[in-house]
Amino acid sequence: MALIVQKYGGTSVDGPERVKHVARRVVETKQAGNDVVVVVSAPGDMTDDLIAMAHELNPNPPAREMDMLLTTGEQMSIALLAMAIHQLGEKAISLTGAQVGILTNSAFSKARILEVSCERLRKELDQGKIVIVAGFQGITNDNEITTLGRGGSDTTAVAVAAVLKADVCQIYTDVDGVYTADPRVVSSAKKLEVISYDEMLELASLGAQVLQPRAVEFAKLNDVVLEVRSSFNNNEGTLVKEVTEMEKKMVVSGVAGDKNVARIALLDVPDVPGIASALFKALAEENINVDMIVQSAMQHCFNDIAFTVDRNDLKKAIEVSEKIKPEIGASGFTYNDKVAKVSIVGAGMITNPGVAASMFDCLANEGINIQMISTSEIKVSCIIDEKHLTKAMKSLHRHFGLE
């Protein structure tokens, strides 16, 4: 008997027929002799609809009340799925994040999981029930309801799988695996049979929307094997796991694009100790995640500091920049929300020099100017004009032989 955690996204439970379909799939897994825990997202576009409704009432709604509102979507899904499973003759119980014991910090809308209790989960599983958990949510020590941010149901599923020491965590979505690029953008993209945690983490953080980056990070830290599959067919998916050197066959495994990027630059910043610390500490205090950072070469004891943030954090980042500008002695700042990030990822880059140069050559041949560059052992990212993103992704996918 295996213990399997399954996660179903919003499109998988969007309407009664799809809920019934998921219920049948879950029951089949249970009747094959497995213990099953299911993590579910809010149906369809319900989260977006709730956000829109909130902003009609208040353009700047309190973060606590937003979390209180948004968690209702998942509660609807888990209750309906439990009802559908009961109709098929199996015992099931739905539990909110709080009822499970998913303890988070108090960062509303971006909470991080601190601890997951397995006591209630084990109790219900021992009684032969299918346990259905609301994704995306948790509770603080002060009994405040929190949400985990976009894609947080993935993180919930991995955290539950880790605490239960599940055999596999299956992520069911509207695509049947991880591809070498977004197939909606690059029609020649191929599905990967297996990908390493590190490669998947880079792709997820660079705009590939198959898995949430924090979920992949959690899986890597806790050695949880992930399987990305489609909830609409029975095709084999993509395994995300620790990959040996012998399995790293491709220099570049995938190309990712991300439009959720904005660029900010602080100008003529004095080149003295403590400037970068003051700037990025101020951004961190507002829970603004900074991605790429570039400091220009010093000229006359001054330089520029440019960085990127998510577009939905741009307004707050501008406010921080305006406030910090006189404190750090900057002459001003600029921003641009019409940029995008294109990236290549591959564990094979570690032992193959010249990959970055090859990427830059490919973009240059397409007449695409590079504004910022960021690298790690297994990825290279470039900030470019948003209008060139599709062309860049297609060209790089072809250039590195991923078709």
Secondary structure, DSSP 8 states (H G I E B T S, - for coil): --EEEEEE-GGGGSSHHHHHHHHHHHHHHHHTT-EEEEEE--STTHHHHHHHHHHHH-SS--HHHHHHHHHHHHHHHHHHHHHHHHHTT--EEEE-HHHHTEEE-S-TTS--EEEE--HHHHHHHHTT-EEEEETTEEE-TT--EEE--TTHHHHHHHHHHHHHT-SEEEEEESSSS-BSS-TTT-TT--B-SEEEHHHHHHHHHTT--SS-HHHHHHHHHHT--EEEEESSS----EEEE---GGG---S--EEEEE---EEEEEEEEE--TTHHHHHHHHHHHTT--EEEEEE---BTTEEEEEEEE-GGGHHHHHHHHHHHHHHHT-SEEEEESSEEEEEEE-GGGGG-TTHHHHHHHHHHHTT----EEEEETTEEEEEEEGGGHHHHHHHHHHHTT--
